[in-house]
Structure formats: C-alpha cells, structure tokens
Amino acid sequence: MTDVLSETVKYFYVIHGTIPELMPRVAYRRVGREVQYERKIIKCPHCSKRLTDTSLQTRVELYKHPERVRVNCQFYMRCFHCRNEVGINVA
C-alpha cells in the first residue's frame, strides 16, 4: 500500500479595483440596508460565511494553493466564524 500525502489547502483573493473595507463586523450594523445592497460580498472559502465587502465594480478572483507552497500576500484576514486565514492581494 502506498502512502498518500494529504495536503491542506490555503486560499487567497486577488482584488482588482477598490480596496475592501477592513472594518470589524460590528461596524457593518451601523450602515443602512440600502448601502449594503450596493456592495459585493466576499465570502470565506472555508466556511462560506461573510468575510468582507467591496464595491460592485471590483473584480474578485479566488485562488487556492497547497499549504507547503508559500505565497506572498499583502495582508491576511481571519474569518470570524471558522478562524482560518485568507490572504488578500489588491492589484
């Protein structure tokens, strides 16, 4: 029997356009519903819960890579629900 090397997968987003708002989750409650509808929601790739918002004109690309491969990201966000890190690059 051969050994199978199981790799865990990490994710990062590449965002083309406006820099996402990196405000705490509590700050979103103060914004009216009409403003929230004009935003694109970026979801956590691990648990598919809300990670952050961007404007509707931005183009968002999601990439995955094995954990053993190092990718330089501009910053990392930690999901409030699953506590996994997601890298974000703004192009």
C-alpha positions in Angstrom: 0.0 0.0 0.0 1.4 3.4 -0.9 1.3 6.4 1.4 -0.8 9.2 0.2 0.4 12.7 1.1 -2.6 14.7 2.0 -2.1 18.4 1.8 -4.2 21.0 3.3 -5.3 23.8 1.0 -4.9 27.6 1.6 -6.7 30.3 -0.3 -6.1 33.9 -1.3 -8.1 36.5 -3.2 -6.9 38.9 -5.8 -9.0 42.1 -5.9 -8.9 44.4 -8.9 -10.3 47.8 -8.1 -11.3 49.3 -4.9 -9.6 48.3 -1.7 -12.0 46.4 0.6 -13.2 47.9 3.8 -11.4 46.1 6.6 -13.8 47.3 9.4 -14.9 45.0 12.2 -18.1 43.1 11.7 -19.8 45.3 14.4 -19.4 48.4 12.2 -21.5 46.9 9.4 -24.6 47.0 11.6 -24.5 50.8 11.6 -24.8 51.0 7.8 -28.3 51.1 6.4 -29.7 48.3 4.3 -29.7 50.3 1.1 -26.0 50.8 1.3 -25.3 47.1 1.9 -27.2 46.1 -1.2 -24.8 48.2 -3.3 -21.8 46.1 -2.3 -20.3 42.8 -3.4 -19.9 40.3 -0.5 -16.6 38.3 -0.4 -17.2 35.0 1.4 -14.7 32.8 3.3 -13.7 29.9 1.0 -13.5 27.5 4.0 -16.9 28.1 5.6 -18.7 30.3 3.0 -19.6 32.9 5.6 -19.2 36.7 5.0 -15.6 37.8 5.1 -15.7 41.4 3.9 -17.4 43.7 1.3 -16.2 45.6 -1.8 -17.9 47.8 -4.3 -19.8 46.3 -7.2 -17.3 47.4 -9.8 -14.4 45.3 -8.4 -13.4 42.1 -9.9 -12.5 39.4 -7.4 -10.6 36.2 -8.2 -10.1 33.3 -5.8 -7.0 31.1 -5.9 -6.1 28.0 -3.9 -2.6 26.6 -3.3 -1.2 23.8 -1.1 -0.1 24.8 2.4 3.5 23.9 1.7 3.8 26.5 -1.1 4.4 30.0 0.2 2.5 32.8 -1.4 3.3 36.5 -0.6 0.0 38.3 0.1 -0.3 42.0 1.0 -2.4 41.1 4.1 -4.3 38.3 5.7 -7.8 38.3 7.1 -9.0 35.9 9.7 -12.6 34.6 9.4 -14.8 35.4 12.4 -16.6 32.0 12.2 -14.0 29.3 11.3 -10.8 31.3 12.4 -9.0 30.3 9.1 -6.7 32.9 7.4 -7.4 34.1 3.9 -4.7 36.1 2.0 -5.7 39.2 0.1 -3.8 40.9 -2.7 -5.0 44.2 -4.2 -4.0 44.7 -7.8 
